[in-house]
Amino acid sequence: MLNMGGPSTVPETYDFLKNLFMDGDLIPLPFQRVMAPLIAKRRTPQIEKQYADIGGGSPILKYTEMQGAGMCELLDELHPETAPHKPYVAFRYANPLTQETAQRIKADGVKRAIAFTQYPQYSCSTTGSSLNELFRRGRAGEMGDIEWSVIDRWGTHPGFIEAVAQNIEAALAKFQPSARSDVVILFSAHSLPMSVVNRGDPYVLEVSASVNAVMDRLGHSNPYRLVWQSQVGPSAWMGMQTGEAIKGLARLGKKEAILVPIAFTSDHIETLYELDLEYLKEGRELGMELHRAESLNGSPVFIRALADIAAKHLRDYSTRRIGPTSVQMGLRCPGCKNMTCGQQKHWFARAGRS
């Protein structure tokens, strides 16, 4: 189960930030190895305070482990041919890091594994970065001899869409019935640098497809927009930014809105601090009635969706309807110049065989 992760305790914040800023797939920086520790050190006090404000750390590991355990329990029933199934968590920037998980996988003698991204929509800077790191560990022999396949995106899976829609309906129910149809639904996703978008990264398209599918499920009952959060640094990022959208709605007289995390499946700092403590507060100060749809966390509908996705993948792989990787994963971004990306795609397409 691949994800970016988050520091489970406040003292882990610096290492998390250093790992994050060291990742050129996510945030390309000049002189990365020099600049990343300096930026991390400068930002650590502010981010430590944010983690303290949300309870002393990120809950993303707790929720990912919960989702993995629930998924595998269902998967044992849905696809008994490959049971028992065991979940491993591999975070890109926080414990358990991919390197640590690789050692556990090797020690357990695993021979067959699925790299299952927990980002519903694919980006080279998120899923791609995690796969690059997994490839580096695999190529170095740190995981042993494993047959790999990849679940690289699932942003329009009906179970995922249903889980998101149900949480939106629960948030809409907090408004007066007479005002409910006028509530603006703001789908908020983590932004990307325009340098990544402009090289042909599919993330914006895939997030948009998720939003469209959710609104289809809701019968297009409300006005909506897709907005973007978590911009870092002075360079151009995908917009408009979530905070600016809230201010704009207030200026236009739109006083009711819901924030929906559409690219985050578990609560972490972007939902618990940025959405809940910053944007909700800003909106209410502007006279708006603003609520957030819950993250998917322990949603039984979502956990069943994860199990269904994995079961179908296993069935299709065993009957050779699909190969180790999807057709779409095999296509590099037209502007890609990252040789590791190409090597990683080739490696996984051969099921992790060099």
Secondary structure as GFF3:
##gff-version 3
##sequence-region A 1 354
A	DSSP	beta_strand	2	3	.	.	.	ID=ss1
A	DSSP	three_ten_helix	10	12	.	.	.	ID=ss2
A	DSSP	alpha_helix	13	21	.	.	.	ID=ss3
A	DSSP	alpha_helix	32	53	.	.	.	ID=ss4
A	DSSP	alpha_helix	60	78	.	.	.	ID=ss5
A	DSSP	three_ten_helix	80	82	.	.	.	ID=ss6
A	DSSP	beta_strand	90	91	.	.	.	ID=ss7
A	DSSP	alpha_helix	98	107	.	.	.	ID=ss8
A	DSSP	beta_strand	112	116	.	.	.	ID=ss9
A	DSSP	alpha_helix	127	139	.	.	.	ID=ss10
A	DSSP	beta_strand	147	151	.	.	.	ID=ss11
A	DSSP	alpha_helix	158	172	.	.	.	ID=ss12
A	DSSP	three_ten_helix	180	182	.	.	.	ID=ss13
A	DSSP	beta_strand	184	190	.	.	.	ID=ss14
A	DSSP	alpha_helix	194	197	.	.	.	ID=ss15
A	DSSP	alpha_helix	203	217	.	.	.	ID=ss16
A	DSSP	beta_strand	224	229	.	.	.	ID=ss17
A	DSSP	alpha_helix	242	251	.	.	.	ID=ss18
A	DSSP	beta_strand	256	261	.	.	.	ID=ss19
A	DSSP	alpha_helix	269	269	.	.	.	ID=ss20
A	DSSP	pi_helix	270	279	.	.	.	ID=ss21
A	DSSP	alpha_helix	280	285	.	.	.	ID=ss22
A	DSSP	beta_strand	289	292	.	.	.	ID=ss23
A	DSSP	alpha_helix	300	318	.	.	.	ID=ss24
A	DSSP	three_ten_helix	328	330	.	.	.	ID=ss25
A	DSSP	alpha_helix	339	349	.	.	.	ID=ss26
###
